[in-house]
Amino acid sequence: MSSQSKILKAVHDGAKDLHKIGLMDEMTMHEFDAMCLPPIKKYSARQIKQLRMKQKTSQAVFAAYLNTSKSTVQKWEQGQKKPNGPSLKLLNMVEQKGLEALA
């Protein structure tokens, strides 16, 4: 964990404590939660294929978990197209927690 991540975690933990004892309202706590989300990693074609292979799944099954088409996964892996928005978030989740997180 980087020093910046450690600091952010400490600040977030402090905010949670303030919220628990009633010194921070729900809206402010939600703002702290949003600020403390980890950055979304972008993936190269090679990284996407490696991620899928690590999950031991076909392009069709991987696409189904990500709620996209097999051809989209093929294009990502060939570098013809780049995932963005919700697709990137889902790829980050798969990398961190596995396909089971999407089931």
Secondary structure, DSSP 8 states (H G I E B T S, - for coil): --HHHHHHHHHHHHHHHHHHTTSS-HHHHHHHHHHTS-------HHHHHHHHHHTT--HHHHHHHHTS-HHHHHHHHHTSS---HHHHHHHHHHHHH-GGGG-
